[in-house]
Amino acid sequence: MHILEEYRSALREAFDTWGKDSQVMMALEEMAELSKELLKNINRKKNNKKNITEELADVYVTLESLKIIYNISDIELCEIIDKKVLKLKNKLV
């Protein structure tokens, strides 16, 4: 089994165990914790790269959970990401 599929299997099990609302709330909490660390870095000039990395990893995990919860495929997501990056590139020209 591919490692990403192992992650997704664990995330599906968490969803089955705790349900949608719990997993969505966890994602929101993790995003808030990342925001807090980013604000510390900018506003307080704090050298907190390790904390930012930890929170970023938590956000990545919960984003994968949200993809499972809302049945969003990698292809669907990548198509939208491509459009958004193209839009950004056009703004930079």
Legacy VTK file of the C-alpha trace (Angstrom):
# vtk DataFile Version 3.0
C-alpha trace
ASCII
DATASET POLYDATA
POINTS 93 float
0.000 0.000 0.000
1.293 3.453 -0.899
2.070 5.603 2.147
-0.459 8.271 1.149
-3.130 5.588 0.978
-2.113 4.477 4.495
-2.672 8.052 5.687
-6.037 8.234 3.970
-7.061 4.931 5.498
-6.332 6.283 8.986
-8.206 9.502 8.171
-11.236 7.542 6.947
-11.165 5.544 10.182
-11.062 8.773 12.225
-14.041 10.073 10.246
-15.939 6.823 10.825
-15.091 6.942 14.538
-15.685 10.600 15.394
-17.893 11.841 12.564
-17.972 14.796 10.208
-18.553 17.627 12.661
-15.695 16.559 14.910
-13.265 16.308 12.006
-14.323 19.659 10.521
-13.927 21.315 13.929
-10.461 19.750 14.236
-9.504 21.218 10.856
-10.674 24.664 11.970
-8.725 24.361 15.217
-5.537 23.341 13.406
-5.863 26.233 10.952
-6.298 28.622 13.884
-3.165 27.231 15.548
-1.185 27.764 12.335
-2.542 31.315 12.107
-1.435 31.953 15.685
2.119 30.779 14.979
2.322 32.845 11.782
1.152 35.925 13.668
3.785 35.335 16.362
6.407 35.110 13.646
5.394 38.377 12.019
4.125 40.520 14.888
6.600 39.445 17.569
9.475 38.643 15.208
9.570 35.242 16.901
11.824 32.552 15.449
9.245 29.760 15.564
9.905 27.812 12.377
9.595 24.486 14.222
6.154 25.433 15.562
5.046 26.694 12.144
6.202 23.422 10.576
4.328 21.368 13.194
1.110 23.329 12.693
1.492 23.242 8.914
1.743 19.438 9.078
-1.424 19.331 11.196
-3.216 21.493 8.625
-2.085 19.247 5.767
-3.467 16.214 7.610
-6.789 17.898 8.286
-7.036 19.120 4.681
-6.762 15.513 3.567
-9.552 14.710 6.030
-11.733 17.428 4.501
-11.149 15.982 1.039
-12.459 12.641 2.314
-15.393 14.170 4.196
-16.559 16.227 1.205
-15.605 13.599 -1.386
-13.178 15.880 -3.236
-10.786 14.042 -5.551
-7.173 14.983 -6.141
-8.082 15.665 -9.774
-10.908 18.068 -8.845
-8.668 19.899 -6.424
-5.742 20.111 -8.845
-7.945 21.517 -11.603
-9.034 24.358 -9.340
-5.494 24.908 -8.035
-4.266 25.154 -11.635
-6.861 27.842 -12.389
-5.977 29.812 -9.263
-2.230 29.662 -9.925
-2.793 30.733 -13.535
-4.872 33.670 -12.278
-2.069 34.592 -9.867
0.547 34.357 -12.639
-1.549 36.653 -14.831
-1.689 39.232 -12.036
2.107 39.152 -11.765
2.692 39.964 -15.449
LINES 1 94
93 0 1 2 3 4 5 6 7 8 9 10 11 12 13 14 15 16 17 18 19 20 21 22 23 24 25 26 27 28 29 30 31 32 33 34 35 36 37 38 39 40 41 42 43 44 45 46 47 48 49 50 51 52 53 54 55 56 57 58 59 60 61 62 63 64 65 66 67 68 69 70 71 72 73 74 75 76 77 78 79 80 81 82 83 84 85 86 87 88 89 90 91 92
